[in-house]
Amino acid sequence: MSDSIKPNYEQLKVTDLHAFYGESHILHGIDLLVRRGELVTLLGRNGAGRSTTLKSIMNMVGSRTGSIMINGRETIDTQAHHIARLGVGYCPEERGIFASLNVEENLLLPPTVRSDGVSLEEIYAMFPNLYERRFSQGTRLSGGEQQMLAMARICEPVQTCCCWTKLPKVWPLLLCKSWQKC
């Protein structure tokens, strides 16, 4: 993304989003706007649709209608792997790390989908614990370290917008520090 883009640039704009799992109508007209540099949180009780909203943005639900604009491009009919190429990453609560691989192998595994992603050195600067544990297997990491690794895995190939289903309390501080350049 060019530095000439204005700070109030709309990176993500969701309008009248409806999502369905089979015949079940799950989301009913969600509107959401995320500008460049913002950290936005979805709040709600269990079953309110927070995870489904994020999965809908990534096109990981049965079907969806409405409008999802990413960096000014309509993506409602775009496949999930093409959405990742637009700079959007998704980190599910389940983490999805490879337990038999060490930290560094996990970080090197995701394919490069954009040339402007975060470098391995920048990831280690954001997550010093991962640098210290870079040769430890995934099974030897604490739950918090596994979540850091899962977050770091989506930071490397993408940098525009990251979506997490569950974010531990201390990480908004890391994110604000990390995404200052965005």
PyMOL commands that set and color helices and strands:
alter all, ss='L'
color gray80, all
select helices_A, chain A and resi 50-57+80-85+103-108+120-126+128-132+138-140+143-155+171-181
alter helices_A, ss='H'
color red, helices_A
select strands_A, chain A and resi 10-21+24-35+63-70+73-74+88-91+161-164
alter strands_A, ss='S'
color yellow, strands_A
deselect
rebuild
show_as cartoon
